[in-house]
């Protein structure tokens, strides 16, 4: 039987998808592209924003439009937080909780076995364990990832923070870390599988090791991974500012295998708003950490998540955010307009911001970061970068990939170079990309 996956949201979700694919392949299922006809469609959902919810629901409709008789599995954070509503979705057969993803094969077996029996209810079957129950970290070695050039290694899941706008704690449970030995083993599997970029992922990545009886630091784990043998590089996914220690900054600045790239969520540049968000840092602390990192790591690819229009965000509050972004060396931003999430503390906050104001503020920050990105890109003209080649664009035959600083790069070159780390001399900027040629 053929199974197709659609993955929405974070890189941890991408790793979860890869794990489910491993399980089903061992059971004899064939994995196909989400746009192809399949017997089973698995939608690994996200619920960070209202847009994420919509995209998750839309993925079900798109799958059924390809094969209306297919079995559809709905899993991930949207499914975890809305199991009852999800079960009523037309065409859905199974709702699978985040803590139950590794049971996907046995759940499908039970479903297919019962297909010959008359179904008493039109509702989807719900498999939902208690995400907050004490649990050991569970993960599998993965050697096949969507895209085939980057391996996403989940080292941690869950979160112990209490951000007022966030649903993650309810969707993923408390923080739990994988063992150092298992992580290193999983990374070795990925390297042996030919992956040239190892991306470390987690729901609250930098808190890895904090739940152990004898606490361990995330930076020490990164060092062990980077010191493994092989031709690969290490990239960190989103990491909160208070989890970035001096050792980690030193490692990124000196170790040739660690990408000089950090994605550090900001959310707001106003300390009062950050306090209402229940973030565990203020604007000055954030600025200090970023400046410390950018002084040591040069050049540093720097990204952040920002929320505009949080309840009570005044013009002065927004100006604090805009000014901070203007002053710090960001190369890109993910700007979100605040959308209330049911079940969160902020859902009941007063002083909501008008949608038109959210759109205006969103546009201001996006325009600002475009200018900063252009300045950052220009600094690479005439210099060499290392690019992981991901694909060849069919229309013009140009190779595409990302530099170690997480900048998109296009290379006009012959030959099959997919999944290779190549040295590229940057010659110009075109359409928000660096353009370069292979170093001879």
N, C-alpha and C positions, 0 to 999 in steps of 0.2 A: 504493500500500500504506500501511497505517496503522501508526505506531510510537508506543508508549507508554513513558515513562520513569518509573522510581522512583529517587529520589535519597536516599541516607542519608548522615548525617555532616555534615561541615563545609561552610562557604560556598564553599570552593575547589571542592568536589565539585559544588556548584550551578552554578558557572561552567563547569566541565567539561561538565556536562549541557547547558547552554545552547549551548556550542560544538558538541557532537555534533548537537544539534537543527538548528543552522544548516547544518551539512554535509549532513544528510539531507534537509532541506527543499529545498536546492539541487538535490538528485538527484530531486526529485519526490515524496518521501514526505510523508504528512500526519501531523502530530503530534497525538495525542489524549491525553486524561487516562488515568492509570494504572488507573482503575477501569473503563475502557471496553474493549470488544472490539477487539483490535488483531492485526495479522499478526505484529508483532515487538514484543517487550518487552525493554527495556534496563534492567538493574539496576545502578546505580552505587553500589557497596558501600562500607562502612566497617568497620574492624576495631579501633577504639580499645578496645573492651571485649568481653567474652564476649557481652553483650547485643547489641552491634552485629553480631557474627557471626551470632547467631541471627536477628536481624531481616533480615539480608541473605539468608540461606537461605529464610526465610519468604516474602520477596518473590517468589522464584521460584515457590513453591507457589501463592501468591495469583494470580500472573499466569496460570499454567497452569490454575487453576480457572476462569478467565474464558474462556480459549481453549486447550484441551489440544493443539491442533495448531500453536500459534504457535511461531515461532523465538525463542529466549531467549538474550540476550547478557548475560554476567556480567562486569562490569568494576569498576574502582576498587581500593581498597587490600586488601580481603579477597581478591579475585581475584589481585592482584599477589603476595601472600604465600603463597597456597595454590593455585597453578595446577593441580597434579596432583589434589589432593582435589576441587577445584571441577569439574574435567573429568569426574569420576565422578558428579556430582550428576544425579539423575534429571530428565529433561526439558530439560537444559541443552544448548545447541548450540554456543555460542562462548564462550571465555574470552579476554578482551581486557585486556592489560596497561595500566598507567597511561601508559606512554610511547607507546602505540599507539592511544589514544582517537581521535586525529584521522584514523586510517585506517579508521574504522568503516564508511564507505560502500564502500570497496573490499573489505573483509572480508565484508560482507553480499552484495555482488555475487558473490564467489567462492562463498559458501555457497549462494546461490539457484541459481547455475549448476550446482553439483554435486548439487543436490537430485534431479535427474532420474537421477543415477547411484546405484547401490546402495552404501550406506554399509558399509564393511568393519568399522567399529568402533562400539560404542555410546557411546564416550567423546566428549565435546565437543572441538571443534578449539581448540587453544591458540595464541594469537598474543601472544608475550611477548618484547619486546626487552629488552636489558640496561638496567635503570633507572639503573645506576651508570656507564654509558658517558658520555664527554664529549658534551654536547649544548648546542645553542642553545635558548633559551627560545622556545616556540612557542605562539601564541595567535591567536584570530580576533576581529574585531569582532563583537559580539553585540548584537542589537536586540530580542530576545524572551527574557524570563526567566519562569520559573514564578512566578505571583503578579502579574506585570505592573505592579508599582509600584516595585520595588527592582531596581537593576542591580548585579550582583556582578562587579567587575572584578578579575581575577587579575593581580597585578603581580609575583608571585614564586612559586616552587615549590621543594620540597625543603628539606632542613635539614642543617646541618653540626654540630649539637649531638649529644651522645651520652647522652641521658637513659636511665637503666638500665631504665625500665619501658616505653619507647616503641618502637613498630614503624615510626614514620614514615620514618626514614632508609632502611630496607629497602624500604618501600613507595613512596617518592617520590624517593629518590636525593638527591644533594647539592644545595645551594642554587644556584638559577639565577634571575636577574632579567630581566624584560622591559625593553626600552629605554624611556627617558623619553618619547621621541617616539611610540612605539607605544601606550604607556599613555594619553597625552593624546589620541591619535586615537581609541582605544577609548572613552574617557570622553565625547568629543564625540559619537560615534555614539549612545551611550546617552542623552545629553541631547537630541539631535536626535530620538531615538525616543520622547521624552516622559517619560522616567524622572525622578522628582523626588528620588530618593535613590540616591546612588552609594556602594556599600559596597566598600571596598578589601580584597581578600582575598589570602592567601598562607599557605603552610604555616608559615613563620617570617617573618611580615609585615615586622617592623621591620628585618630584615637586607637589605631591598631595597637594591641598589646596592653592597653590600660586596664582591661578586664581580667588579665592573668593574675594569679596569686602573687607571683613575683613579676611586677610590672616591667614591660619592655618598651623601648622607644621605636617609633615608626622609622626614624632616621637610621637606626641600626639595621633594620630589615632592608631598607633601600640599599644600604652599603653592601650587605651580603648578596643581594640580587645582582647588583652592578659588578660585583667581583667574580661572578660565574664565568666560566669559559664560553666562548662563542662569539659570533659576529652579530651583534644585536645592540639595540639601544633601549633605555628605560624612560618611559614617560609617566608622569603622575597625573591622575585625573584630579578633579576639584578637591582642594584641601583648605580647611578653615584656617584663618590667620593665627589663632592661638595655638595651633598644633605645629607651626613652623618654627623649629628650634635652630640654634646657631649651627649645630652639626649638619642638619639638612641643607642649610644654605651653603655651608662649606663644601659639602659633597657635590651639590649641583654646580658650584663654581669651578671645581677642580677635576671631577671624574668625567673622563671623555665619553663614557657610555650613558650618562644621565643627561637628558634633554634640558637645555637652559630655558625652561618654560614652566610657569606656574599659573594655575587658575585659582584665584583666591576670592571667594564670594565676598562682596561688599554689602549688598542689599540697600544700604543708605549711607550717605556721608554726613548725616546729622545725628549727633549723639542722643538727642531726645527721642528721635524716631527709632534708633537702634535699641534703646531701652524698652520702648513699647513693643518692638519686635521680639524682645527677650533674647537678643544676640549676646554672646558672652565677651564682647569687646566694645570699645567706643571708637569714635572717629580718629582720635589721636593715636590710639594703640594700632589701629589698622594702618594709618599713615606711617608710623614708625617701622612696622614690620615690612611694609612694601619698600620703603626707602632703604632699609638695611639689606634687603634681598637684592634690589636693583644696583646698589653700590658694589656689592660683592660679585654679582653675576652680570656680566656685560659682554654682549647684549642679552637682555632677558625678554623673552616673549611673555607678556603679562595680560591675563584676561580676568574678568570678574562678572558676577551676576549682580544686577541692580534691579530693584523694584521701585517703580514710580507710582505715585498715587496711593500710598498706604494711608489708611484712615488717620486724619489729623495732620498730614504732611502739608505744611503751609508753604507759601512762596519763599519764605526765609529758609525753611528746612530744605526745600528743593535746591535753592541756591547754594547751600552748604555742600550738597551732593555734587552739583555741577562743578563747583569750584575745586573740590577735592579731585574729581576725575580729571579736570583740566590740568591740575598740578602734578599728578602722578603719571608715570610712564606706561600707560595702558596701550596695548597694541590691538585689543579688541574688547568688546563688551557684549554680554547677553542682557538686553534690557527687557524687562517684563512690566506690563501694566498690572497693578494689583487686582486680583480677582478673589473674592471671598470664598473660602473653603469651608464647607459645612463640617462642624465638629471641632473647629479650631477656636481658640480664644479670640482671635481678631475678627472672627465672623460676627461677633456681637458688638464690636467697637462702633462708636458714633463718629460723627464728622467725616462721613464718606466723601471722597473726591469725585467730582463730575467726570464722566468718561471723556468729554472733550478736553478737559485739563490733563487727564492722563495721557491722551494721545499727543498733546502739545509737548508735554515733558519728555515723553518717549522719543519724539522726533528730535528734540533739542539735544538729548544725550547721544542719539545715534549719529547725528550730524557732527557732533563734537568728536566722537571716537573715530569717525571716518577721516577727519583731518589728522588725528594723532596716528592712525594706522599708516597714512600716506607718509608722514614724517619718518616713522619707524622703517617702512619699506625702503625709502630713499637711502637710508643709512647703509643698505646692503649692496647698492650698485657698485660694481667693481670688486666685490668681495666674494669669497667662496662660502657656500653652505652645503650641508649634507642633506640630501633628499631621499626619502623612501618612496620609490616609484610605485604607485598604486594601480595605474591603468593607462592605456593609450586611448585618447579621445578619438572616436571613429571619424568625425567630420574632417579634422585637419591632421590627424596622425600625431598630434603632440602628446608627449608623455606628461602625466600629472602626478603630483605628490605633495608632501609637506616637508618643510625644513625642520630642523631640530627645534626651531623657535615657534613652531606651529604656524608657519606662513605658507599659504598655497603657492606652489611653484609650477610653472610650465616649462618644459624642455623640448626643444626641437632636435630630436635625435633618432637615429635608426636603431634597429635591433630590438630584441625582446629583453627588456630590463625590469619587468614587473617583479616586485618583491626584492629589489636590490637597493642597497644604500649606495648612492653615487655622489661624487663631488661635483658641484655645479657652480660655475662662475656667473654671477648675476649681472645682466647687461642693461635691463630696463624694467619699468613698471608698466603694466597694461591691464586695464579692467580689474583693478584691485588684486592683481597677482604679480608675483615676481616672475620675470622671464630670464632664462639663462641657457647656457650651453655646457655640455659635458667637458670636464677638465681632461685634457689628453695626458 
